[in-house]
Structures are given as structure tokens and as C-alpha cells.
Amino acid sequence: MAELINCPRCDKLFVKGFRDICPDCYKEEEKAFQTVYAYMKQRKNREATVLDIVEGTGVEEELILKFVKEKRLRTSLFPRLAYKCERCDREITEGNLCTNCSSELLGDLEQQEKIDAVTTRNKMSDKATYFTKK
């Protein structure tokens, strides 16, 4: 069911459907996307970075990063498009975390699972222990 909310960009009231922004802001975003895409399609700009695109088009950096994260601007076609890892600020081209942070977090999770398993086993063994009197 549709929900009545304020647009996070312009604060206009609208019915939220498929998008999180109002139709007017969506049209502006689409226009900005077309501007960025037209800029990137030019052979001389295919190796442009996000900052180069901002300078060349005047489109906000956050909006360009949104296009990259939504995979509307593909890093396979434009190899220098990158954004920062949410944890360490290294340049990445997909996901939210770089491979180092991702593997570090997985290692931490595995370690915590081992600790939880030992804790659970110790609690279970306390209940099943029988003592005899001699």
C-alpha cells in the first residue's frame, strides 16, 4: 500500500510508490543522469573519475555516486568510477566494503561464532553433569 511522505530532497509531500523521492526530483535526477551519461559516452571522458565528472557536468558528487552504486553507471564500462569503502575509505567499485574489511569482518564473525558455541556447550554440560558420592 502506498504511503504519504515528504520528499527527502525537496520536502514536498508525495505518495511513496516505487521511489523514495517525489516525481519532480526524480525527473531532475533523470536529467542529471542523462547529462552524466552523455559526458561519459564521449571517448575522451571514459577514463574520468567522479571528481572529473563533477567538474565537467556540474552534477553533485553524491548523485553520481548514487548512479554508480545503483549500477546505472557501470564500472566495467567506465573503469575509474569508484567510491569509498564504508569502513576504511579505500576506493572500491562494488559493494559497501573493500575485500580487506570484508574478510576481516568475516574472520571476526567466525571467531564470535566459535566463542558462542563454546559458551553454549559449557552451559549444556553444566546441566548434564552427574556427581556420585563415595
Secondary structure as a PSIPRED ss2 file (coil, helix, strand):
# PSIPRED VFORMAT (PSIPRED V4.0)

   1 M C   1.000  0.000  0.000
   2 A C   1.000  0.000  0.000
   3 E E   0.000  0.000  1.000
   4 L E   0.000  0.000  1.000
   5 I E   0.000  0.000  1.000
   6 N E   0.000  0.000  1.000
   7 C C   1.000  0.000  0.000
   8 P C   1.000  0.000  0.000
   9 R C   1.000  0.000  0.000
  10 C C   1.000  0.000  0.000
  11 D C   1.000  0.000  0.000
  12 K C   1.000  0.000  0.000
  13 L E   0.000  0.000  1.000
  14 F E   0.000  0.000  1.000
  15 V E   0.000  0.000  1.000
  16 K E   0.000  0.000  1.000
  17 G C   1.000  0.000  0.000
  18 F C   1.000  0.000  0.000
  19 R C   1.000  0.000  0.000
  20 D C   1.000  0.000  0.000
  21 I C   1.000  0.000  0.000
  22 C C   1.000  0.000  0.000
  23 P H   0.000  1.000  0.000
  24 D H   0.000  1.000  0.000
  25 C H   0.000  1.000  0.000
  26 Y H   0.000  1.000  0.000
  27 K H   0.000  1.000  0.000
  28 E H   0.000  1.000  0.000
  29 E H   0.000  1.000  0.000
  30 E H   0.000  1.000  0.000
  31 K H   0.000  1.000  0.000
  32 A H   0.000  1.000  0.000
  33 F H   0.000  1.000  0.000
  34 Q H   0.000  1.000  0.000
  35 T H   0.000  1.000  0.000
  36 V H   0.000  1.000  0.000
  37 Y H   0.000  1.000  0.000
  38 A H   0.000  1.000  0.000
  39 Y H   0.000  1.000  0.000
  40 M H   0.000  1.000  0.000
  41 K H   0.000  1.000  0.000
  42 Q C   1.000  0.000  0.000
  43 R H   0.000  1.000  0.000
  44 K H   0.000  1.000  0.000
  45 N H   0.000  1.000  0.000
  46 R C   1.000  0.000  0.000
  47 E C   1.000  0.000  0.000
  48 A C   1.000  0.000  0.000
  49 T C   1.000  0.000  0.000
  50 V H   0.000  1.000  0.000
  51 L H   0.000  1.000  0.000
  52 D H   0.000  1.000  0.000
  53 I H   0.000  1.000  0.000
  54 V H   0.000  1.000  0.000
  55 E H   0.000  1.000  0.000
  56 G H   0.000  1.000  0.000
  57 T H   0.000  1.000  0.000
  58 G C   1.000  0.000  0.000
  59 V C   1.000  0.000  0.000
  60 E C   1.000  0.000  0.000
  61 E H   0.000  1.000  0.000
  62 E H   0.000  1.000  0.000
  63 L H   0.000  1.000  0.000
  64 I H   0.000  1.000  0.000
  65 L H   0.000  1.000  0.000
  66 K H   0.000  1.000  0.000
  67 F H   0.000  1.000  0.000
  68 V H   0.000  1.000  0.000
  69 K H   0.000  1.000  0.000
  70 E C   1.000  0.000  0.000
  71 K C   1.000  0.000  0.000
  72 R C   1.000  0.000  0.000
  73 L C   1.000  0.000  0.000
  74 R C   1.000  0.000  0.000
  75 T C   1.000  0.000  0.000
  76 S C   1.000  0.000  0.000
  77 L C   1.000  0.000  0.000
  78 F C   1.000  0.000  0.000
  79 P C   1.000  0.000  0.000
  80 R C   1.000  0.000  0.000
  81 L C   1.000  0.000  0.000
  82 A C   1.000  0.000  0.000
  83 Y E   0.000  0.000  1.000
  84 K E   0.000  0.000  1.000
  85 C C   1.000  0.000  0.000
  86 E C   1.000  0.000  0.000
  87 R C   1.000  0.000  0.000
  88 C C   1.000  0.000  0.000
  89 D C   1.000  0.000  0.000
  90 R C   1.000  0.000  0.000
  91 E E   0.000  0.000  1.000
  92 I E   0.000  0.000  1.000
  93 T C   1.000  0.000  0.000
  94 E C   1.000  0.000  0.000
  95 G C   1.000  0.000  0.000
  96 N C   1.000  0.000  0.000
  97 L C   1.000  0.000  0.000
  98 C C   1.000  0.000  0.000
  99 T H   0.000  1.000  0.000
 100 N H   0.000  1.000  0.000
 101 C H   0.000  1.000  0.000
 102 S H   0.000  1.000  0.000
 103 S H   0.000  1.000  0.000
 104 E H   0.000  1.000  0.000
 105 L H   0.000  1.000  0.000
 106 L H   0.000  1.000  0.000
 107 G H   0.000  1.000  0.000
 108 D H   0.000  1.000  0.000
 109 L H   0.000  1.000  0.000
 110 E H   0.000  1.000  0.000
 111 Q H   0.000  1.000  0.000
 112 Q H   0.000  1.000  0.000
 113 E H   0.000  1.000  0.000
 114 K H   0.000  1.000  0.000
 115 I H   0.000  1.000  0.000
 116 D H   0.000  1.000  0.000
 117 A H   0.000  1.000  0.000
 118 V H   0.000  1.000  0.000
 119 T H   0.000  1.000  0.000
 120 T H   0.000  1.000  0.000
 121 R H   0.000  1.000  0.000
 122 N H   0.000  1.000  0.000
 123 K H   0.000  1.000  0.000
 124 M H   0.000  1.000  0.000
 125 S H   0.000  1.000  0.000
 126 D H   0.000  1.000  0.000
 127 K H   0.000  1.000  0.000
 128 A C   1.000  0.000  0.000
 129 T C   1.000  0.000  0.000
 130 Y C   1.000  0.000  0.000
 131 F C   1.000  0.000  0.000
 132 T C   1.000  0.000  0.000
 133 K C   1.000  0.000  0.000
 134 K C   1.000  0.000  0.000
